[in-house]
Amino acid sequence: MATATFIDILLAILLPPLGVFLRYECHAEFWICLVLTFFGWLPGIIYAIYVLTK
């Protein structure tokens, strides 16, 4: 995978599941991010940025 672009990081901050969905579609990464975002916005952001930059 290519490194995360500025748009990817911006989407991960504003709408974490959307940022992950655009990269991984409906794979496990998206569902994990969605659940973490339901638990709290900050855990969703942290996970989204981690997944997009790993």
mmCIF file as gemmi writes it, N, C-alpha and C atoms, coordinates in Angstrom:
data_model
loop_
_atom_site.group_PDB
_atom_site.id
_atom_site.type_symbol
_atom_site.label_atom_id
_atom_site.label_alt_id
_atom_site.label_comp_id
_atom_site.label_asym_id
_atom_site.label_entity_id
_atom_site.label_seq_id
_atom_site.pdbx_PDB_ins_code
_atom_site.Cartn_x
_atom_site.Cartn_y
_atom_site.Cartn_z
_atom_site.occupancy
_atom_site.B_iso_or_equiv
_atom_site.pdbx_formal_charge
_atom_site.auth_seq_id
_atom_site.auth_asym_id
_atom_site.pdbx_PDB_model_num
ATOM 1 N N . MET Axp A 1 ? 0.831 -1.188 0 1 0 ? 1 A 1
ATOM 2 C CA . MET Axp A 1 ? 0 0 0 1 0 ? 1 A 1
ATOM 3 C C . MET Axp A 1 ? 0.873 1.249 0 1 0 ? 1 A 1
ATOM 4 N N . ALA Axp A 2 ? 0.386 2.248 -0.619 1 0 ? 2 A 1
ATOM 5 C CA . ALA Axp A 2 ? 1.073 3.534 -0.634 1 0 ? 2 A 1
ATOM 6 C C . ALA Axp A 2 ? 0.87 4.229 0.709 1 0 ? 2 A 1
ATOM 7 N N . THR Axp A 3 ? 1.718 5.174 0.99 1 0 ? 3 A 1
ATOM 8 C CA . THR Axp A 3 ? 1.564 5.911 2.237 1 0 ? 3 A 1
ATOM 9 C C . THR Axp A 3 ? 0.308 6.767 2.188 1 0 ? 3 A 1
ATOM 10 N N . ALA Axp A 4 ? -0.142 7.163 3.344 1 0 ? 4 A 1
ATOM 11 C CA . ALA Axp A 4 ? -1.368 7.951 3.443 1 0 ? 4 A 1
ATOM 12 C C . ALA Axp A 4 ? -1.135 9.36 2.904 1 0 ? 4 A 1
ATOM 13 N N . THR Axp A 5 ? -2.097 9.855 2.173 1 0 ? 5 A 1
ATOM 14 C CA . THR Axp A 5 ? -2.014 11.214 1.651 1 0 ? 5 A 1
ATOM 15 C C . THR Axp A 5 ? -2.643 12.178 2.655 1 0 ? 5 A 1
ATOM 16 N N . PHE Axp A 6 ? -2.513 13.457 2.358 1 0 ? 6 A 1
ATOM 17 C CA . PHE Axp A 6 ? -3.103 14.481 3.219 1 0 ? 6 A 1
ATOM 18 C C . PHE Axp A 6 ? -4.613 14.306 3.306 1 0 ? 6 A 1
ATOM 19 N N . ILE Axp A 7 ? -5.261 13.987 2.198 1 0 ? 7 A 1
ATOM 20 C CA . ILE Axp A 7 ? -6.716 13.8 2.173 1 0 ? 7 A 1
ATOM 21 C C . ILE Axp A 7 ? -7.111 12.6 3.028 1 0 ? 7 A 1
ATOM 22 N N . ASP Axp A 8 ? -6.33 11.518 2.957 1 0 ? 8 A 1
ATOM 23 C CA . ASP Axp A 8 ? -6.617 10.339 3.793 1 0 ? 8 A 1
ATOM 24 C C . ASP Axp A 8 ? -6.572 10.699 5.275 1 0 ? 8 A 1
ATOM 25 N N . ILE Axp A 9 ? -5.56 11.435 5.689 1 0 ? 9 A 1
ATOM 26 C CA . ILE Axp A 9 ? -5.421 11.817 7.094 1 0 ? 9 A 1
ATOM 27 C C . ILE Axp A 9 ? -6.541 12.769 7.505 1 0 ? 9 A 1
ATOM 28 N N . LEU Axp A 10 ? -6.881 13.699 6.638 1 0 ? 10 A 1
ATOM 29 C CA . LEU Axp A 10 ? -7.957 14.644 6.939 1 0 ? 10 A 1
ATOM 30 C C . LEU Axp A 10 ? -9.291 13.911 7.108 1 0 ? 10 A 1
ATOM 31 N N . LEU Axp A 11 ? -9.587 12.965 6.228 1 0 ? 11 A 1
ATOM 32 C CA . LEU Axp A 11 ? -10.818 12.179 6.371 1 0 ? 11 A 1
ATOM 33 C C . LEU Axp A 11 ? -10.783 11.315 7.625 1 0 ? 11 A 1
ATOM 34 N N . ALA Axp A 12 ? -9.608 10.802 7.972 1 0 ? 12 A 1
ATOM 35 C CA . ALA Axp A 12 ? -9.489 9.99 9.185 1 0 ? 12 A 1
ATOM 36 C C . ALA Axp A 12 ? -9.769 10.815 10.431 1 0 ? 12 A 1
ATOM 37 N N . ILE Axp A 13 ? -9.481 12.109 10.387 1 0 ? 13 A 1
ATOM 38 C CA . ILE Axp A 13 ? -9.754 12.966 11.534 1 0 ? 13 A 1
ATOM 39 C C . ILE Axp A 13 ? -11.222 13.386 11.567 1 0 ? 13 A 1
ATOM 40 N N . LEU Axp A 14 ? -11.774 13.745 10.418 1 0 ? 14 A 1
ATOM 41 C CA . LEU Axp A 14 ? -13.157 14.221 10.375 1 0 ? 14 A 1
ATOM 42 C C . LEU Axp A 14 ? -14.172 13.08 10.493 1 0 ? 14 A 1
ATOM 43 N N . LEU Axp A 15 ? -14.01 12.054 9.693 1 0 ? 15 A 1
ATOM 44 C CA . LEU Axp A 15 ? -14.909 10.897 9.688 1 0 ? 15 A 1
ATOM 45 C C . LEU Axp A 15 ? -14.064 9.628 9.594 1 0 ? 15 A 1
ATOM 46 N N . PRO Axp A 16 ? -13.605 9.115 10.734 1 0 ? 16 A 1
ATOM 47 C CA . PRO Axp A 16 ? -12.671 7.99 10.711 1 0 ? 16 A 1
ATOM 48 C C . PRO Axp A 16 ? -13.119 6.783 9.881 1 0 ? 16 A 1
ATOM 49 N N . PRO Axp A 17 ? -14.37 6.304 10 1 0 ? 17 A 1
ATOM 50 C CA . PRO Axp A 17 ? -14.742 5.143 9.193 1 0 ? 17 A 1
ATOM 51 C C . PRO Axp A 17 ? -14.698 5.416 7.685 1 0 ? 17 A 1
ATOM 52 N N . LEU Axp A 18 ? -15.02 6.627 7.273 1 0 ? 18 A 1
ATOM 53 C CA . LEU Axp A 18 ? -14.987 6.952 5.847 1 0 ? 18 A 1
ATOM 54 C C . LEU Axp A 18 ? -13.563 6.917 5.316 1 0 ? 18 A 1
ATOM 55 N N . GLY Axp A 19 ? -12.634 7.464 6.072 1 0 ? 19 A 1
ATOM 56 C CA . GLY Axp A 19 ? -11.235 7.434 5.645 1 0 ? 19 A 1
ATOM 57 C C . GLY Axp A 19 ? -10.717 6.016 5.469 1 0 ? 19 A 1
ATOM 58 N N . VAL Axp A 20 ? -11.079 5.133 6.389 1 0 ? 20 A 1
ATOM 59 C CA . VAL Axp A 20 ? -10.644 3.737 6.308 1 0 ? 20 A 1
ATOM 60 C C . VAL Axp A 20 ? -11.403 3.011 5.193 1 0 ? 20 A 1
ATOM 61 N N . PHE Axp A 21 ? -12.681 3.314 5.025 1 0 ? 21 A 1
ATOM 62 C CA . PHE Axp A 21 ? -13.483 2.662 3.99 1 0 ? 21 A 1
ATOM 63 C C . PHE Axp A 21 ? -12.931 2.944 2.593 1 0 ? 21 A 1
ATOM 64 N N . LEU Axp A 22 ? -12.525 4.178 2.358 1 0 ? 22 A 1
ATOM 65 C CA . LEU Axp A 22 ? -12.009 4.523 1.033 1 0 ? 22 A 1
ATOM 66 C C . LEU Axp A 22 ? -10.718 3.785 0.699 1 0 ? 22 A 1
ATOM 67 N N . ARG Axp A 23 ? -9.982 3.365 1.71 1 0 ? 23 A 1
ATOM 68 C CA . ARG Axp A 23 ? -8.733 2.634 1.468 1 0 ? 23 A 1
ATOM 69 C C . ARG Axp A 23 ? -8.96 1.124 1.449 1 0 ? 23 A 1
ATOM 70 N N . TYR Axp A 24 ? -9.75 0.604 2.409 1 0 ? 24 A 1
ATOM 71 C CA . TYR Axp A 24 ? -9.87 -0.847 2.587 1 0 ? 24 A 1
ATOM 72 C C . TYR Axp A 24 ? -11.244 -1.41 2.231 1 0 ? 24 A 1
ATOM 73 N N . GLU Axp A 25 ? -12.19 -0.583 1.858 1 0 ? 25 A 1
ATOM 74 C CA . GLU Axp A 25 ? -13.574 -0.978 1.584 1 0 ? 25 A 1
ATOM 75 C C . GLU Axp A 25 ? -14.163 -1.673 2.803 1 0 ? 25 A 1
ATOM 76 N N . CYS Axp A 26 ? -14.902 -2.749 2.656 1 0 ? 26 A 1
ATOM 77 C CA . CYS Axp A 26 ? -15.613 -3.361 3.797 1 0 ? 26 A 1
ATOM 78 C C . CYS Axp A 26 ? -14.839 -4.512 4.437 1 0 ? 26 A 1
ATOM 79 N N . HIS Axp A 27 ? -13.538 -4.384 4.554 1 0 ? 27 A 1
ATOM 80 C CA . HIS Axp A 27 ? -12.756 -5.411 5.219 1 0 ? 27 A 1
ATOM 81 C C . HIS Axp A 27 ? -12.751 -5.152 6.717 1 0 ? 27 A 1
ATOM 82 N N . ALA Axp A 28 ? -12.04 -5.975 7.457 1 0 ? 28 A 1
ATOM 83 C CA . ALA Axp A 28 ? -12.05 -5.921 8.918 1 0 ? 28 A 1
ATOM 84 C C . ALA Axp A 28 ? -11.608 -4.561 9.459 1 0 ? 28 A 1
ATOM 85 N N . GLU Axp A 29 ? -10.682 -3.903 8.776 1 0 ? 29 A 1
ATOM 86 C CA . GLU Axp A 29 ? -10.197 -2.608 9.252 1 0 ? 29 A 1
ATOM 87 C C . GLU Axp A 29 ? -11.336 -1.596 9.349 1 0 ? 29 A 1
ATOM 88 N N . PHE Axp A 30 ? -12.223 -1.603 8.361 1 0 ? 30 A 1
ATOM 89 C CA . PHE Axp A 30 ? -13.355 -0.682 8.369 1 0 ? 30 A 1
ATOM 90 C C . PHE Axp A 30 ? -14.282 -0.961 9.535 1 0 ? 30 A 1
ATOM 91 N N . TRP Axp A 31 ? -14.612 -2.223 9.765 1 0 ? 31 A 1
ATOM 92 C CA . TRP Axp A 31 ? -15.558 -2.571 10.824 1 0 ? 31 A 1
ATOM 93 C C . TRP Axp A 31 ? -14.982 -2.284 12.201 1 0 ? 31 A 1
ATOM 94 N N . ILE Axp A 32 ? -13.692 -2.533 12.379 1 0 ? 32 A 1
ATOM 95 C CA . ILE Axp A 32 ? -13.053 -2.207 13.656 1 0 ? 32 A 1
ATOM 96 C C . ILE Axp A 32 ? -13.105 -0.705 13.896 1 0 ? 32 A 1
ATOM 97 N N . CYS Axp A 33 ? -12.812 0.065 12.866 1 0 ? 33 A 1
ATOM 98 C CA . CYS Axp A 33 ? -12.846 1.528 12.995 1 0 ? 33 A 1
ATOM 99 C C . CYS Axp A 33 ? -14.262 2.014 13.284 1 0 ? 33 A 1
ATOM 100 N N . LEU Axp A 34 ? -15.251 1.418 12.659 1 0 ? 34 A 1
ATOM 101 C CA . LEU Axp A 34 ? -16.641 1.814 12.884 1 0 ? 34 A 1
ATOM 102 C C . LEU Axp A 34 ? -17.05 1.559 14.336 1 0 ? 34 A 1
ATOM 103 N N . VAL Axp A 35 ? -16.712 0.395 14.857 1 0 ? 35 A 1
ATOM 104 C CA . VAL Axp A 35 ? -17.052 0.065 16.247 1 0 ? 35 A 1
ATOM 105 C C . VAL Axp A 35 ? -16.318 0.997 17.213 1 0 ? 35 A 1
ATOM 106 N N . LEU Axp A 36 ? -15.033 1.242 16.965 1 0 ? 36 A 1
ATOM 107 C CA . LEU Axp A 36 ? -14.283 2.15 17.84 1 0 ? 36 A 1
ATOM 108 C C . LEU Axp A 36 ? -14.845 3.561 17.794 1 0 ? 36 A 1
ATOM 109 N N . THR Axp A 37 ? -15.323 3.99 16.638 1 0 ? 37 A 1
ATOM 110 C CA . THR Axp A 37 ? -15.911 5.32 16.534 1 0 ? 37 A 1
ATOM 111 C C . THR Axp A 37 ? -17.229 5.388 17.294 1 0 ? 37 A 1
ATOM 112 N N . PHE Axp A 38 ? -17.985 4.304 17.317 1 0 ? 38 A 1
ATOM 113 C CA . PHE Axp A 38 ? -19.212 4.291 18.117 1 0 ? 38 A 1
ATOM 114 C C . PHE Axp A 38 ? -18.9 4.4 19.602 1 0 ? 38 A 1
ATOM 115 N N . PHE Axp A 39 ? -17.775 3.81 20.043 1 0 ? 39 A 1
ATOM 116 C CA . PHE Axp A 39 ? -17.384 3.903 21.45 1 0 ? 39 A 1
ATOM 117 C C . PHE Axp A 39 ? -16.879 5.294 21.803 1 0 ? 39 A 1
ATOM 118 N N . GLY Axp A 40 ? -16.376 5.982 20.839 1 0 ? 40 A 1
ATOM 119 C CA . GLY Axp A 40 ? -15.866 7.332 21.056 1 0 ? 40 A 1
ATOM 120 C C . GLY Axp A 40 ? -15.14 7.801 19.819 1 0 ? 40 A 1
ATOM 121 N N . TRP Axp A 41 ? -15.241 9.081 19.555 1 0 ? 41 A 1
ATOM 122 C CA . TRP Axp A 41 ? -14.661 9.626 18.336 1 0 ? 41 A 1
ATOM 123 C C . TRP Axp A 41 ? -13.137 9.501 18.347 1 0 ? 41 A 1
ATOM 124 N N . LEU Axp A 42 ? -12.506 9.755 19.488 1 0 ? 42 A 1
ATOM 125 C CA . LEU Axp A 42 ? -11.049 9.715 19.584 1 0 ? 42 A 1
ATOM 126 C C . LEU Axp A 42 ? -10.465 8.319 19.316 1 0 ? 42 A 1
ATOM 127 N N . PRO Axp A 43 ? -11.002 7.236 19.885 1 0 ? 43 A 1
ATOM 128 C CA . PRO Axp A 43 ? -10.456 5.918 19.539 1 0 ? 43 A 1
ATOM 129 C C . PRO Axp A 43 ? -10.569 5.603 18.045 1 0 ? 43 A 1
ATOM 130 N N . GLY Axp A 44 ? -11.646 6.063 17.417 1 0 ? 44 A 1
ATOM 131 C CA . GLY Axp A 44 ? -11.804 5.857 15.979 1 0 ? 44 A 1
ATOM 132 C C . GLY Axp A 44 ? -10.745 6.6 15.187 1 0 ? 44 A 1
ATOM 133 N N . ILE Axp A 45 ? -10.444 7.835 15.604 1 0 ? 45 A 1
ATOM 134 C CA . ILE Axp A 45 ? -9.419 8.628 14.916 1 0 ? 45 A 1
ATOM 135 C C . ILE Axp A 45 ? -8.042 7.986 15.074 1 0 ? 45 A 1
ATOM 136 N N . ILE Axp A 46 ? -7.717 7.594 16.276 1 0 ? 46 A 1
ATOM 137 C CA . ILE Axp A 46 ? -6.405 6.991 16.533 1 0 ? 46 A 1
ATOM 138 C C . ILE Axp A 46 ? -6.233 5.731 15.701 1 0 ? 46 A 1
ATOM 139 N N . TYR Axp A 47 ? -7.246 4.874 15.688 1 0 ? 47 A 1
ATOM 140 C CA . TYR Axp A 47 ? -7.147 3.638 14.914 1 0 ? 47 A 1
ATOM 141 C C . TYR Axp A 47 ? -7.074 3.932 13.419 1 0 ? 47 A 1
ATOM 142 N N . ALA Axp A 48 ? -7.88 4.862 12.932 1 0 ? 48 A 1
ATOM 143 C CA . ALA Axp A 48 ? -7.884 5.184 11.505 1 0 ? 48 A 1
ATOM 144 C C . ALA Axp A 48 ? -6.521 5.696 11.059 1 0 ? 48 A 1
ATOM 145 N N . ILE Axp A 49 ? -5.934 6.603 11.822 1 0 ? 49 A 1
ATOM 146 C CA . ILE Axp A 49 ? -4.624 7.118 11.451 1 0 ? 49 A 1
ATOM 147 C C . ILE Axp A 49 ? -3.572 6.018 11.515 1 0 ? 49 A 1
ATOM 148 N N . TYR Axp A 50 ? -3.671 5.161 12.516 1 0 ? 50 A 1
ATOM 149 C CA . TYR Axp A 50 ? -2.732 4.038 12.625 1 0 ? 50 A 1
ATOM 150 C C . TYR Axp A 50 ? -2.839 3.128 11.399 1 0 ? 50 A 1
ATOM 151 N N . VAL Axp A 51 ? -4.047 2.761 11.031 1 0 ? 51 A 1
ATOM 152 C CA . VAL Axp A 51 ? -4.245 1.836 9.905 1 0 ? 51 A 1
ATOM 153 C C . VAL Axp A 51 ? -3.789 2.475 8.594 1 0 ? 51 A 1
ATOM 154 N N . LEU Axp A 52 ? -4.075 3.752 8.415 1 0 ? 52 A 1
ATOM 155 C CA . LEU Axp A 52 ? -3.721 4.396 7.159 1 0 ? 52 A 1
ATOM 156 C C . LEU Axp A 52 ? -2.222 4.66 7.022 1 0 ? 52 A 1
ATOM 157 N N . THR Axp A 53 ? -1.51 4.755 8.123 1 0 ? 53 A 1
ATOM 158 C CA . THR Axp A 53 ? -0.084 5.052 8.052 1 0 ? 53 A 1
ATOM 159 C C . THR Axp A 53 ? 0.807 3.838 8.274 1 0 ? 53 A 1
ATOM 160 N N . LYS Axp A 54 ? 0.246 2.68 8.606 1 0 ? 54 A 1
ATOM 161 C CA . LYS Axp A 54 ? 1.096 1.521 8.874 1 0 ? 54 A 1
ATOM 162 C C . LYS Axp A 54 ? 1.732 0.962 7.633 1 0 ? 54 A 1
